[in-house]
Amino acid sequence: MANVVVVGSQWGDEGKGKIVDWLSRRANVVVRFQGGHNAGHTLVIDGVTYKLHMLPSGVVRPGTLSIIGNGVVLDPWSLLKEIEALRQQGVELTPDNLRIAENAPLILPLHRNLDVRREEALGKARIGTTGRGIGPAYEDKVARRAIRVGDLSEPTVIAEKVDRLLFHHNTLLRGWGFDELKADEIIADLTDLAPRILPFADTVWRRLDEARRAGRRILYEGAQGILLDIDHGTYPYVTSSNVVAAQAATGSGQGPGAVDYVLGITKAYTTRVGAGPFPTELHDADGRRLGERGHEFGTTTGRARRCGWFDAVLVRQTVKVSGIQGIALTKLDVLDGFEALKVCTGYEIDGEPFDHLPACSIKQTRIVPRYETIPGWRESTRGARSWADLPAQAVKYIRRIEELIDAPVAMLSTSPEREDTILVHDPFAD
């Protein structure tokens, strides 16, 4: 039985939550393998809206095991709030259906503090982070001073690691003229937290290996989008982790053979939150129309998303670097009623043609998109559940996108509702 990785093929906000939820009815295990609670997945099921940040989208599926992998940086206080919010909506999470990798690093209040203080110090040069401590937590992980989930069981280890953390963090805070942090307060918070988090701790790599050997279907869920990948995104305006499909194995303790199919979630147009280059961004009535019809506001931040035409150059590139075998095209219904649609098919930089996004950040700011105009359609695609329900011109638009990105459409989403989905190819069948 195939194991599937779901990744975003643009700058995030592609609609991964709904697609993962739809696929999770076929899966036995759903795994989050990177990122933190800066992710925002919205699920609409039978008219009920669930907003997830840290938890895998499969948590709303009875009988599905949800796992938070070692590649995630975990804010335990935020996680507990999210668990309680879901409980209020009738979704119960216990150690029977939620497990957390014991080697997942923790996001502490000091990470959020550093994130905010650093953005303030950068002024106009700020990156545009969510201020939730994601970047500083990953920095401490790489610097080998992170406190991990399993450490909560050892008070002596906590005290030693807090001292090591504060040696670094207080040095930075002093340099910026901010108040220093106190070890006793942090240790007390972690001591109080431990009995609430440790019951969920597990040796995740072994549990997943056992699941694979037993023929269980595993769905690996990424956060953000490949264009925010620390290596392959629009650096430095990126997240602090690898978002590509290969991270599914590393971020959950599995080998590369654990992945059988890579599905790239792809919006029928393009959006971005925060700063950074955006070649096809629109500042006109069409851009406002996309934003209003698509309800383009961040689930996590509430910030309005920047909107633009579909960029086939970028998606073709993410298809290659992440090994995407098929895409799930989302929000097609937002394009209903446009007389004409534009698709970016190439770039020009200082008069030179480019068929990819160059790594140089200065060149990225000088990109001039080259467009192909495709006739739109007046009929509604919202709620369509078969190809026969789609206008002929909408089908032509989809086929042209497939040609330009060198990947087929495996699924098509026509509204936020779970069942408004057209399955072209079942990823679990490979």
C-alpha positions as CSV (number, residue, x, y, z in Angstrom):
1,M,0.0,0.0,0.0
2,A,1.4,3.4,-1.0
3,N,2.5,6.0,1.6
4,V,1.8,9.6,0.4
5,V,3.5,12.9,1.1
6,V,1.5,16.1,0.8
7,V,3.4,19.4,0.2
8,G,2.5,22.9,-0.8
9,S,3.9,23.8,-4.3
10,Q,3.7,27.6,-3.9
11,W,4.1,29.9,-0.9
12,G,1.7,28.1,1.4
13,D,-2.0,28.6,1.9
14,E,-2.8,26.3,-1.0
15,G,-5.5,24.4,0.8
16,K,-3.4,21.5,2.2
17,G,-5.7,21.1,5.2
18,K,-8.8,20.1,3.2
19,I,-6.8,17.8,0.9
20,V,-5.0,16.0,3.7
21,D,-8.4,15.6,5.5
22,W,-9.9,14.2,2.4
23,L,-7.0,11.8,1.9
24,S,-6.9,10.8,5.6
25,R,-10.1,8.8,5.3
26,R,-7.9,6.4,3.3
27,A,-4.9,6.6,5.8
28,N,-4.3,4.9,9.1
29,V,-1.6,7.4,10.2
30,V,-1.2,11.1,9.5
31,V,2.2,12.7,10.3
32,R,3.3,16.3,10.5
33,F,7.0,16.4,9.6
34,Q,8.2,20.0,9.7
35,G,7.3,23.5,10.7
36,G,5.6,24.8,13.8
37,H,2.4,26.5,14.8
38,N,3.0,29.2,12.2
39,A,1.2,26.8,9.9
40,G,-2.5,27.4,9.4
41,H,-4.9,24.7,8.0
42,T,-8.6,25.3,7.7
43,L,-11.0,22.4,7.4
44,V,-14.7,22.8,6.7
45,I,-16.6,19.6,7.4
46,D,-20.4,19.4,7.3
47,G,-20.5,23.1,7.8
48,V,-18.2,23.1,10.8
49,T,-14.8,25.0,10.5
50,Y,-11.7,23.7,12.2
51,K,-8.6,25.8,12.4
52,L,-5.4,23.8,12.9
53,H,-1.9,25.1,13.5
54,M,0.3,22.4,15.1
55,L,-1.9,19.3,14.8
56,P,-2.0,17.1,11.8
57,S,-5.2,17.5,9.7
58,G,-6.1,13.9,10.3
59,V,-7.1,14.6,13.9
60,V,-10.7,15.2,13.0
61,R,-10.9,11.6,11.5
62,P,-12.0,9.0,14.1
63,G,-9.7,6.0,14.1
64,T,-6.8,7.8,12.6
65,L,-3.5,8.0,14.5
66,S,-1.9,11.5,14.4
67,I,1.8,12.0,14.8
68,I,3.9,15.1,15.3
69,G,7.4,14.2,14.0
70,N,10.9,15.2,15.1
71,G,11.2,17.7,12.3
72,V,8.5,19.9,13.9
73,V,9.4,22.5,16.5
74,L,6.7,22.2,19.1
75,D,5.1,25.0,21.2
76,P,3.6,22.9,23.9
77,W,1.4,25.6,25.4
78,S,0.0,26.4,22.0
79,L,-0.6,22.6,21.4
80,L,-2.5,22.3,24.6
81,K,-4.7,25.2,23.7
82,E,-5.4,23.7,20.3
83,I,-6.3,20.4,21.8
84,E,-8.7,22.1,24.2
85,A,-10.3,24.1,21.3
86,L,-10.9,20.9,19.4
87,R,-12.4,19.3,22.5
88,Q,-14.9,22.1,22.6
89,Q,-15.8,21.2,19.1
90,G,-16.3,17.5,20.0
91,V,-12.9,16.2,18.9
92,E,-11.1,14.3,21.7
93,L,-7.3,13.9,21.5
94,T,-5.6,11.5,23.9
95,P,-2.4,9.5,23.8
96,D,-4.4,6.8,22.0
97,N,-4.8,8.9,18.8
98,L,-2.0,11.6,19.2
99,R,1.7,10.9,19.6
100,I,4.6,13.3,19.7
101,A,8.3,12.5,18.8
102,E,10.3,12.5,22.0
103,N,13.2,14.1,20.0
104,A,11.1,17.0,18.8
105,P,12.5,20.4,20.0
106,L,10.4,22.7,22.0
107,I,9.5,26.3,21.3
108,L,9.7,28.2,24.6
109,P,8.5,31.7,25.5
110,L,12.1,32.9,25.2
111,H,12.0,32.0,21.5
112,R,8.9,34.0,20.9
113,N,10.5,36.9,22.8
114,L,13.7,36.7,20.7
115,D,11.6,36.5,17.5
116,V,9.7,39.7,18.3
117,R,12.7,41.6,19.6
118,R,14.8,40.8,16.6
119,E,12.1,41.9,14.1
120,E,11.9,45.1,16.1
121,A,15.6,45.6,15.9
122,L,15.7,44.9,12.1
123,G,13.2,47.7,11.4
124,K,12.5,48.0,7.7
125,A,14.8,45.1,7.0
126,R,12.6,42.7,8.9
127,I,11.8,39.3,7.3
128,G,8.1,39.3,8.2
129,T,8.0,36.3,10.6
130,T,4.8,35.4,12.5
131,G,6.6,36.2,15.7
132,R,5.9,32.8,17.1
133,G,9.5,31.7,17.8
134,I,9.8,29.2,14.9
135,G,13.1,30.5,13.6
136,P,14.9,31.0,17.0
137,A,13.7,27.4,18.0
138,Y,15.3,25.9,14.8
139,E,18.4,28.0,15.4
140,D,18.8,26.5,18.9
141,K,18.2,23.0,17.5
142,V,21.0,23.4,15.0
143,A,23.2,25.0,17.7
144,R,22.7,21.9,19.8
145,R,21.2,23.7,22.8
146,A,17.4,22.9,22.3
147,I,15.2,21.4,25.0
148,R,13.4,18.4,23.5
149,V,10.2,16.7,24.5
150,G,12.0,13.8,26.1
151,D,14.0,16.1,28.3
152,L,10.9,17.1,30.2
153,S,11.2,13.8,32.2
154,E,14.6,14.8,33.6
155,P,14.6,18.0,35.8
156,T,18.4,18.0,36.0
157,V,18.6,18.1,32.2
158,I,16.1,20.9,32.0
159,A,18.1,23.1,34.4
160,E,21.3,22.5,32.6
161,K,19.8,23.2,29.2
162,V,18.0,26.4,30.4
163,D,21.3,27.8,31.6
164,R,22.9,27.0,28.2
165,L,20.0,28.7,26.4
166,L,20.1,31.8,28.5
167,F,23.9,32.2,28.0
168,H,23.0,32.7,24.4
169,H,19.7,34.5,24.6
170,N,20.5,36.9,27.3
171,T,23.7,37.9,25.5
172,L,21.6,39.0,22.5
173,L,19.0,40.8,24.7
174,R,21.7,42.7,26.5
175,G,23.2,43.8,23.2
176,W,19.8,45.2,22.1
177,G,19.1,46.9,25.4
178,F,16.3,44.6,26.5
179,D,15.7,43.0,29.9
180,E,17.3,39.6,30.5
181,L,15.3,36.4,31.2
182,K,15.4,34.5,34.5
183,A,16.1,30.8,34.6
184,D,13.9,30.0,37.6
185,E,10.8,31.2,35.8
186,I,11.5,29.1,32.7
187,I,12.3,26.0,34.8
188,A,9.1,26.4,36.8
189,D,7.0,26.7,33.6
190,L,8.6,23.5,32.1
191,T,8.2,21.6,35.3
192,D,4.5,22.5,35.4
193,L,4.2,21.5,31.7
194,A,5.9,18.1,31.8
195,P,3.0,16.0,33.1
196,R,0.6,17.4,30.5
197,I,2.9,16.7,27.5
198,L,4.9,13.6,28.4
199,P,1.9,11.2,28.1
200,F,1.9,12.0,24.4
201,A,5.7,11.4,23.9
202,D,6.7,8.4,21.9
203,T,9.5,6.8,19.9
204,V,7.9,7.9,16.7
205,W,10.5,6.4,14.3
206,R,9.8,3.0,15.7
207,R,6.0,3.4,15.7
208,L,6.1,4.4,12.0
209,D,8.4,1.6,11.1
210,E,6.0,-0.9,12.7
211,A,3.1,0.7,10.9
212,R,4.8,0.4,7.5
213,R,5.7,-3.2,8.1
214,A,2.1,-3.9,9.0
215,G,0.9,-2.5,5.7
216,R,-0.7,0.6,7.3
217,R,-1.2,3.6,5.0
218,I,0.7,6.6,6.1
219,L,0.1,10.2,5.1
220,Y,2.9,12.7,5.6
221,E,1.7,16.3,5.9
222,G,3.9,19.3,5.3
223,A,3.3,22.9,6.4
224,Q,4.0,26.1,4.4
225,G,5.0,25.7,0.8
226,I,8.1,24.8,-1.1
227,L,8.8,28.4,-2.1
228,L,9.3,29.0,1.6
229,D,11.8,26.1,1.9
230,I,15.0,27.2,3.6
231,D,17.1,25.9,0.7
232,H,14.8,26.1,-2.3
233,G,12.6,29.1,-1.5
234,T,12.9,32.8,-2.1
235,Y,15.7,33.2,0.5
236,P,15.9,35.0,2.9
237,Y,12.1,35.5,2.8
238,V,11.5,31.8,3.8
239,T,10.7,29.7,6.8
240,S,13.3,28.0,8.9
241,S,12.9,24.4,7.8
242,N,13.0,22.2,4.8
243,V,9.5,22.0,3.2
244,V,10.3,19.7,0.3
245,A,9.0,16.1,0.3
246,A,12.4,14.6,1.2
247,Q,12.0,16.2,4.6
248,A,9.0,13.8,5.3
249,A,11.5,11.0,5.8
250,T,14.0,13.0,7.8
251,G,11.4,14.8,9.9
252,S,9.7,11.6,11.0
253,G,12.6,9.2,11.4
254,Q,12.1,7.2,8.2
255,G,14.3,6.3,5.2
256,P,13.6,7.7,1.7
257,G,11.9,4.4,0.8
258,A,9.0,5.3,3.1
259,V,7.6,7.6,0.4
260,D,5.7,6.2,-2.5
261,Y,3.9,9.2,-4.0
262,V,4.3,13.0,-3.7
263,L,1.2,15.2,-4.1
264,G,1.7,18.9,-4.5
265,I,-1.2,21.1,-3.4
266,T,-1.4,23.9,-6.0
267,K,-3.8,26.9,-6.0
268,A,-5.3,27.8,-9.3
269,Y,-3.8,31.3,-8.9
270,T,-1.0,32.5,-6.6
271,T,-0.9,34.1,-3.2
272,R,1.8,35.1,-0.7
273,V,1.7,36.4,2.9
274,G,4.4,38.8,4.1
275,A,7.5,40.2,2.4
276,G,9.5,38.8,-0.5
277,P,9.5,38.6,-4.3
278,F,6.2,37.8,-6.1
279,P,6.6,38.1,-9.9
280,T,2.9,37.8,-10.8
281,E,1.5,39.9,-8.0
282,L,-1.5,42.1,-9.0
283,H,-2.1,45.6,-7.6
284,D,-5.3,46.1,-9.6
285,A,-9.0,45.2,-9.6
286,D,-8.2,41.6,-10.6
287,G,-5.9,41.2,-7.6
288,R,-8.5,42.6,-5.3
289,R,-11.1,40.3,-6.8
290,L,-9.0,37.2,-6.3
291,G,-8.4,38.2,-2.7
292,E,-12.1,38.9,-1.9
293,R,-13.5,35.9,-3.7
294,G,-10.8,33.6,-2.3
295,H,-11.1,35.0,1.3
296,E,-7.4,35.4,1.3
297,F,-6.6,36.1,4.9
298,G,-4.0,34.1,6.8
299,T,-5.4,31.4,9.2
300,T,-2.5,32.0,11.6
301,T,-1.8,35.8,11.2
302,G,-5.0,37.2,9.8
303,R,-2.9,39.2,7.4
304,A,-4.3,39.8,3.9
305,R,-2.6,37.7,1.3
306,R,-1.0,39.2,-1.7
307,C,-2.7,37.8,-4.9
308,G,-1.6,37.3,-8.5
309,W,-1.9,35.1,-11.6
310,F,-0.8,31.5,-11.7
311,D,3.0,31.3,-12.0
312,A,3.8,28.1,-14.0
313,V,7.5,28.8,-13.8
314,L,7.6,28.6,-10.1
315,V,5.3,25.5,-9.8
316,R,7.3,23.7,-12.5
317,Q,10.4,24.4,-10.4
318,T,8.8,23.1,-7.2
319,V,7.6,20.0,-9.0
320,K,11.2,19.2,-9.9
321,V,12.9,20.0,-6.6
322,S,10.3,18.1,-4.5
323,G,9.7,15.2,-6.9
324,I,6.0,16.0,-7.2
325,Q,4.2,13.3,-9.1
326,G,0.8,14.9,-9.3
327,I,-0.9,18.0,-8.1
328,A,-4.2,18.7,-6.3
329,L,-5.5,21.9,-7.9
330,T,-7.5,24.0,-5.4
331,K,-9.7,27.1,-5.5
332,L,-10.6,26.8,-9.1
333,D,-14.0,28.3,-8.3
334,V,-12.4,31.6,-7.4
335,L,-11.6,32.1,-11.1
336,D,-15.3,31.7,-12.2
337,G,-16.5,34.7,-14.1
338,F,-13.2,36.2,-15.3
339,E,-13.4,37.0,-19.0
340,A,-9.7,36.3,-19.4
341,L,-7.0,34.6,-17.2
342,K,-3.3,35.0,-17.4
343,V,-0.7,32.4,-16.7
344,C,3.0,33.2,-16.3
345,T,5.0,31.0,-18.7
346,G,8.5,32.6,-18.4
347,Y,10.6,35.4,-17.0
348,E,12.8,38.1,-18.3
349,I,15.5,39.7,-16.2
350,D,17.4,42.7,-17.6
351,G,16.4,41.6,-21.1
352,E,17.6,38.0,-20.6
353,P,15.0,35.1,-20.7
354,F,14.8,32.8,-17.6
355,D,12.8,29.6,-17.4
356,H,13.3,29.3,-13.6
357,L,13.6,31.4,-10.4
358,P,17.2,32.4,-10.0
359,A,18.7,32.0,-6.5
360,C,20.1,35.5,-6.3
361,S,17.7,37.7,-4.3
362,I,18.5,40.8,-6.3
363,K,17.7,39.1,-9.6
364,Q,14.4,37.9,-8.1
365,T,13.3,41.5,-7.5
366,R,14.0,42.4,-11.2
367,I,11.9,39.6,-12.7
368,V,9.4,40.7,-15.4
369,P,6.8,37.9,-16.0
370,R,5.8,36.8,-19.5
371,Y,2.1,35.9,-19.7
372,E,-0.1,33.7,-21.9
373,T,-3.8,34.8,-21.9
374,I,-6.4,32.1,-21.7
375,P,-10.2,32.7,-22.1
376,G,-12.1,32.4,-18.9
377,W,-15.6,31.0,-18.2
378,R,-18.9,32.4,-17.0
379,E,-20.3,29.2,-15.5
380,S,-19.8,28.2,-11.9
381,T,-17.4,25.4,-11.0
382,R,-18.1,25.7,-7.3
383,G,-19.1,22.3,-5.8
384,A,-18.3,20.3,-9.0
385,R,-17.7,16.7,-8.2
386,S,-16.9,15.3,-11.7
387,W,-15.2,16.5,-14.9
388,A,-18.6,16.5,-16.5
389,D,-19.7,19.3,-14.1
390,L,-16.9,21.6,-15.3
391,P,-17.2,24.2,-18.1
392,A,-15.2,23.3,-21.2
393,Q,-13.0,26.3,-20.8
394,A,-12.1,25.4,-17.2
395,V,-11.0,22.0,-18.4
396,K,-8.8,23.7,-21.0
397,Y,-7.3,26.0,-18.3
398,I,-6.4,22.9,-16.2
399,R,-4.9,21.0,-19.2
400,R,-2.7,24.0,-20.1
401,I,-1.4,24.2,-16.5
402,E,-0.6,20.5,-16.6
403,E,1.5,21.1,-19.8
404,L,3.3,24.0,-18.4
405,I,4.3,22.5,-15.0
406,D,5.1,19.0,-16.3
407,A,2.8,17.3,-13.8
408,P,-0.7,15.9,-14.0
409,V,-3.7,17.0,-11.9
410,A,-4.4,14.1,-9.6
411,M,-7.2,15.9,-7.6
412,L,-9.3,19.0,-8.0
413,S,-11.0,20.9,-5.2
414,T,-13.9,23.1,-6.1
415,S,-14.9,24.5,-2.6
416,P,-13.7,24.3,1.0
417,E,-16.2,21.5,1.7
418,R,-14.6,18.0,2.1
419,E,-16.7,16.3,-0.5
420,D,-16.4,18.9,-3.3
421,T,-13.4,17.1,-4.7
422,I,-12.8,15.4,-8.0
423,L,-10.4,12.5,-7.8
424,V,-8.5,11.9,-11.1
425,H,-5.8,9.6,-9.7
426,D,-5.7,8.0,-6.2
427,P,-2.3,8.7,-4.7
428,F,-2.7,5.7,-2.4
429,A,-3.1,3.4,-5.4
430,D,0.6,3.6,-6.5
